[in-house]
Amino acid sequence: MRADFEFSLIVPASSMTVDEILDTADALGVVGCTDASVRGHNEGMELLFERSGDSLQIAIASAISDVERAGFAVARVEMARDAALQAG
């Protein structure tokens, strides 16, 4: 059964200009990350996802794959405690 899962992917990045942020959002959108919001993080970028999948693991794996296809490396996955409890 498909469900929506909320999680964040942390992507290392240096400080970006507004144009670089817009280019990043465009690159992510092209590969299917239209279900993510981009925001700053002390390590670079945080991509906040609300992704549908048959399981949490499938949703996270597909998001990581999409982000990597856009040319970014994922350092780690983060979840709010409540979201992690609901997914289990």
N, C-alpha and C positions, 0 to 999 in steps of 0.2 A: 504494500500500500504506500503510495507516494505521500510525502508530507513536506512541509516547509521547515527548514533548519536555519538558525541564525548562528553565525560564527564570523570571526575575523581572520584574515591572513595578513601577517606582518611581512612587509617587503623592504629590505634594506635599500636606502636611497639617500643621496645627498640633498641638500637644500635645493628647491626648484623654484624657477620663476613661474609666474602665472601662465605664460605660454607653454612651459614644460608640463605643468599640471594639466592643462587642457589637452595637450598632445597625449599624455598618459591616459587620460579618461577616454579619448578617442580610440587609442590602441586597444584598451581593454574592451570597449564596446564592440569593436570589429570582431573580436574573438568570442563574443557571447557573454561578457561580464556586465550585461545591462542590469543585473540584479545586485550590483555592488555599488556602494558609495565609497568615495576616496576621501580620506582625511589624513592629516599630519599625525605623525607618531614620533617619539623621541629616537627611534631607530630608522625612520624614513617615512614609509606610508603604511597606513592601516586600511585594508579593503574590507568593509563591512558587508557581508553577504547575507541575503535571505534567499536561499536556494532550495529548490524542490529536488527530492530524490527518494528512492526506495528505502534508503537508510542514511544515517548521518555520514557514515564512511563514504558512501557513493557520492553524496553531495559535496563533501570536502574534496575528494579525489578529483571530481570533475572541475571544481573551481581552481584547484592547484594546476591542473592540466591547462586550463584556459589561460591562467595568469602566465604560466611558463611559455605558452604559444605566443603571448604578447611580448615576450622578451624579458620578463622579470623573474627573479629568483624569489622563492618563498622561504623565509627564515623559520617561520613556525605558524601554528594555528592557535588562536585564542578563542575561548568561549566564556560567556557570562555563566556564573554558577547555575542560575535558574535554567538557562538553555541546555546546559550539560545534563542536568537532572531530568529534564523533560525528554531528552533524546534517549536516555537509558531506559 
